[in-house]
Amino acid sequence: MNSQLPLSLKPSQLNLLIADTLTLFWGEWLDLRVRIAQIAATGLISPLIYIFAFGLGLGSALDRAVTPPVGDSYLEFILPGMVALSSMTISFGGTTFSICGDRLYNKTFEELLLLPVHPLALHLGKMLAGIVRGLMTSGSVILVAILFTGQWWSFLNPLFLLVLVLNCAVFSGLGVIVGLKVQSLESVGLYNNFLIVPMSFLGATFFDPATLPAALKVVVYCLPLTYTSIGLRSAAYLPWSEFTWYSLPILLVAAIALSAWGAYQFSHQRD
């Protein structure tokens, strides 16, 4: 079983790790490709509600009172945050429920644990599927953002897409870990209510964290979604010379740390 496999990798094992990861991802993709429209639409409702309620409703009043730090209106200001929000929700939720379904209901997860592959490949294969889920949904929100602003390059430039992929990697990696730990779907709801929902509002999706009091800044800047919202906003509206480059290594380190944790969980998993 995977618990007997070492977590360390030799250089000669890298090609095998990549091949195993892609093989596991392909199995996930065969299931995802028949539900592309469903997945793309799943995480679109909440961002659309926020866009109409806050961006068009509240935003019209705010635009008369204050000028947003980036973007020409409050609607433009929150659109990158809505992309971050949708990618986080689906990357985490879709990955978690997929693993829970295999573990607790389909009872097919034991077969996965018996595969003679490195635990890191198991984690990365599941994580890649979560990244694709997040990109499918956030792609729908990006389309809405382009329709509202007409600025297609703002939401499709390389820096914007890189930050988006890293955000999907972070939360799909977290989803893998949660999916391995929970013992019921009710437990998934607890993680969602106490982790994902608060982060949706505190992760700089609706406000500029630079304006917060120092005590609140400490909390907000501990959330990975904050760096995604900041990074997407600066990538969309600011020149590359003013891009918040620190967001990239922070998200990358978070994704790597979660991958190491996920590989450890797979190597000790008992189902």
Secondary structure as the mmCIF struct_conf table of DSSP 4:
data_model
#
loop_
_struct_conf.conf_type_id
_struct_conf.id
_struct_conf.beg_label_comp_id
_struct_conf.beg_label_asym_id
_struct_conf.beg_label_seq_id
_struct_conf.end_label_comp_id
_struct_conf.end_label_asym_id
_struct_conf.end_label_seq_id
HELX_RH_3T_P HELX_RH_3T_P1 ASN A 2 GLN A 4
BEND BEND1 LEU A 5 LEU A 5
BEND BEND2 LEU A 7 LEU A 7
HELX_RH_3T_P HELX_RH_3T_P2 PRO A 11 GLN A 13
HELX_RH_AL_P HELX_RH_AL_P1 LEU A 14 LEU A 32
HELX_RH_3T_P HELX_RH_3T_P3 ARG A 33 ARG A 35
HELX_RH_AL_P HELX_RH_AL_P2 ILE A 36 THR A 42
TURN_TY1_P TURN_TY1_P1 GLY A 43 LEU A 44
HELX_RH_AL_P HELX_RH_AL_P3 ILE A 45 TYR A 50
HELX_RH_PI_P HELX_RH_PI_P1 ILE A 51 LEU A 58
HELX_RH_AL_P HELX_RH_AL_P4 GLY A 59 ALA A 65
BEND BEND3 PRO A 69 SER A 73
HELX_RH_AL_P HELX_RH_AL_P5 TYR A 74 CYS A 100
HELX_RH_PI_P HELX_RH_PI_P2 GLY A 101 ASN A 106
HELX_RH_AL_P HELX_RH_AL_P6 PHE A 109 LEU A 113
TURN_TY1_P TURN_TY1_P2 LEU A 114 LEU A 114
BEND BEND4 LEU A 115 VAL A 117
HELX_RH_AL_P HELX_RH_AL_P7 PRO A 119 THR A 149
HELX_RH_AL_P HELX_RH_AL_P8 TRP A 152 LEU A 156
BEND BEND5 ASN A 157 ASN A 157
HELX_RH_AL_P HELX_RH_AL_P9 PRO A 158 LYS A 181
BEND BEND6 GLN A 183 SER A 184
HELX_RH_AL_P HELX_RH_AL_P10 LEU A 185 TYR A 191
HELX_RH_PI_P HELX_RH_PI_P3 ASN A 192 ILE A 196
HELX_RH_AL_P HELX_RH_AL_P11 VAL A 197 LEU A 202
BEND BEND7 GLY A 203 PHE A 207
HELX_RH_3T_P HELX_RH_3T_P4 PRO A 209 THR A 211
BEND BEND8 LEU A 212 LEU A 212
HELX_RH_AL_P HELX_RH_AL_P12 ALA A 214 VAL A 220
TURN_TY1_P TURN_TY1_P3 TYR A 221 CYS A 222
BEND BEND9 LEU A 223 LEU A 223
HELX_RH_AL_P HELX_RH_AL_P13 PRO A 224 TYR A 237
BEND BEND10 LEU A 238 LEU A 238
HELX_RH_3T_P HELX_RH_3T_P5 TRP A 240 GLU A 242
TURN_TY1_P TURN_TY1_P4 TRP A 245 TYR A 246
HELX_RH_AL_P HELX_RH_AL_P14 SER A 247 SER A 267
TURN_TY1_P TURN_TY1_P5 HIS A 268 HIS A 268
#
